[in-house]
């Protein structure tokens, strides 16, 4: 499974949970479990889009020059 496919699956799951939350809000029911799942999915999506940005920048700044012979 590619990274793009994985992110699409996460986004579909996020949309499903959003619909569940909306229905529960309208019905006046508790939705704490879905809110936790929503938060976890958002974090997973964020981590895939921003994976290693800061460490990659530091690696480029402090990288030793590579010599080719």
N, C-alpha and C positions, 0 to 999 in steps of 0.2 A: 504494500500500500504506500503510495507516495504521500508526501507531506501535504500537498494540495487536497488529496482525497480525504485525508484524516481531518483537516481543517473543515472541509465541507460537511463531513459527518458530525463534527462538533457543532457547527452552525445549525444544522438541521435539528439536532437534539436541543439546542438552546431555544430555537423557535417553538418546539414542542412544549418545552417547560414553560415558556412565556405564555402560551395558550392556556396551559393548565392553571398557571397563576392568575391569569385574567378571569377565568371561569370561577375560580375559588374566591377571588375578590368580589365579583358580582354576586355570588351566592352568600357572601359573608362568612366563609369558612377560613380556617387557619391554613397557611401555606408556608410554614417555616421549613418543612422538609424540601419543598421545591425551591425555596429561596437559597438554601445551602447548595443544592445541585446546580442552580443557576450561577452562583458565585464560583464554584469549582470549575464549571465549563468556561466561564469568562477568563479565569486565571490560566487555564490550559491554552485557550486561543491566544491570549496575550503572550504567554511564554513562547509559543511557536513563532509568532510574528517578531518578537523582540529577543529571540534567543541569541545570547552571546554578543549583543551589540557593544556593551561596555567593555567586556573582556577582549573582544576583537579589536577595539580601538586601542586599548592598552598594549595589546600584542603588537600592533603596527607601530606604535610610538617607541616601544622599547625593544624591538626586534634587532637581533644582531644581523649585520649584513651577511648575505649568503654569496660566497664566491664560487664561481664555476670555473673549473679547470679543464 
